[in-house]
């Protein structure tokens, strides 16, 4: 399957639908108070870049975001691929695109929070294959049995 990945606004109907599907997918997997979702309006903020994967017909099949923090820190957010395309490396392609833009922007350290449990096995495999390693709590997330944290060092110092 040929896919394209581009930086897009999340304020499009098909991207809103994709994020709604992500939220519905997550709902039964973790307690709501441990689901750290960004709304599409938050995703449209100046500190966040949204990546959308589309199939040959232009249908939105996956998404992910890079939220930039201070001091060269970037956070992977809202990673999702539609169930119909899972196993076809859409998530890997999104993560590669996000990482490439992070490097271009001088991000030196990527982090992410994801859930714990059987519904998150594929996400863990995706992050580990991309060079992320488990780490302690990041940013202002609570330390809980419902979260797993990952990190990936991109460079030793921010680009000048």
NORJO-V555444 format. One record per residue. N is the residue number from 1. PHI is phi in whole degrees, 0 to 359 (* if undefined). PSI is psi in whole degrees, -180 to 180 (* if undefined). D_CENTER is the distance of its C-alpha to the mean C-alpha in Angstrom with 2 decimals. Layout:
{{N,PHI,PSI,D_CENTER} {N,PHI,PSI,D_CENTER}}
This chain:
{{1,*,129,21.31} {2,274,132,20.70} {3,232,158,17.45} {4,237,147,16.67} {5,233,130,13.54} {6,218,156,14.16} {7,282,126,13.15} {8,220,163,14.29} {9,285,141,15.03} {10,281,-5,13.39} {11,273,37,17.01} {12,249,148,18.12} {13,303,-43,19.40} {14,288,-29,17.55} {15,284,-38,14.09} {16,302,-42,15.33} {17,296,-42,16.38} {18,298,-45,13.12} {19,293,-37,11.51} {20,297,-40,14.79} {21,295,-39,14.48} {22,300,-48,11.15} {23,299,-41,13.08} {24,294,-38,16.08} {25,297,-41,14.48} {26,284,-28,13.42} {27,311,-49,16.79} {28,278,-4,18.99} {29,271,-25,16.81} {30,212,157,17.06} {31,301,142,19.40} {32,305,-38,18.34} {33,291,-9,18.95} {34,247,22,16.23} {35,250,109,13.48} {36,261,72,11.84} {37,276,147,10.84} {38,255,137,10.86} {39,286,165,13.38} {40,296,-30,13.34} {41,294,-42,15.99} {42,294,-39,14.00} {43,296,-23,11.21} {44,277,0,14.32} {45,294,160,15.38} {46,297,-23,16.54} {47,272,0,14.17} {48,234,135,10.97} {49,244,126,10.42} {50,256,133,9.01} {51,247,132,8.99} {52,237,129,10.81} {53,264,135,12.24} {54,231,147,15.82} {55,277,-175,18.63} {56,302,-29,22.14} {57,271,-1,23.22} {58,91,5,20.46} {59,286,131,18.91} {60,289,117,15.21} {61,245,-7,13.83} {62,190,163,10.04} {63,206,166,7.30} {64,192,165,4.04} {65,217,153,5.01} {66,246,117,6.89} {67,255,122,9.13} {68,266,132,12.29} {69,247,-178,14.70} {70,288,163,18.25} {71,59,39,19.71} {72,76,17,17.23} {73,262,130,14.34} {74,237,148,10.77} {75,237,131,7.84} {76,278,128,4.15} {77,227,157,3.50} {78,55,39,4.26} {79,287,129,3.34} {80,197,140,7.13} {81,232,145,10.25} {82,297,144,13.66} {83,305,-31,15.97} {84,291,-16,18.44} {85,242,7,16.49} {86,296,145,15.07} {87,86,1,16.64} {88,252,18,16.89} {89,68,22,14.22} {90,294,-44,12.09} {91,299,-41,8.88} {92,298,-43,10.60} {93,295,-41,11.53} {94,298,-47,8.23} {95,296,-38,7.22} {96,296,-43,10.84} {97,295,-43,10.87} {98,297,-45,8.28} {99,296,-41,10.34} {100,298,-44,13.50} {101,293,-39,13.13} {102,302,-46,12.39} {103,299,-46,15.55} {104,303,-34,17.47} {105,271,2,16.92} {106,85,14,18.16} {107,291,132,15.21} {108,252,-15,16.70} {109,212,119,14.43} {110,258,141,10.69} {111,226,163,9.87} {112,201,157,7.63} {113,241,136,9.13} {114,220,173,9.22} {115,277,176,12.39} {116,238,140,15.59} {117,127,175,17.80} {118,303,-32,18.48} {119,288,-7,15.78} {120,248,4,13.09} {121,304,-44,15.00} {122,295,-38,13.16} {123,296,-45,9.76} {124,301,-45,11.96} {125,299,-43,13.66} {126,303,-50,10.78} {127,293,-42,9.83} {128,295,-41,13.60} {129,296,-27,14.54} {130,273,5,12.44} {131,94,8,14.46} {132,279,147,12.57} {133,235,152,15.17} {134,297,145,15.59} {135,213,-180,16.73} {136,284,-176,18.16} {137,304,139,16.87} {138,242,156,14.87} {139,50,-136,15.37} {140,253,23,17.11} {141,289,148,15.65} {142,285,151,18.63} {143,278,112,19.68} {144,214,163,19.86} {145,287,-5,20.28} {146,263,-3,17.42} {147,235,146,14.63} {148,238,141,13.71} {149,241,142,12.51} {150,228,155,11.62} {151,216,159,12.45} {152,212,124,13.31} {153,277,130,16.19} {154,256,-32,16.32} {155,199,165,19.77} {156,279,-33,22.48} {157,223,153,22.99} {158,296,149,21.41} {159,294,145,22.71} {160,266,*,25.82}}
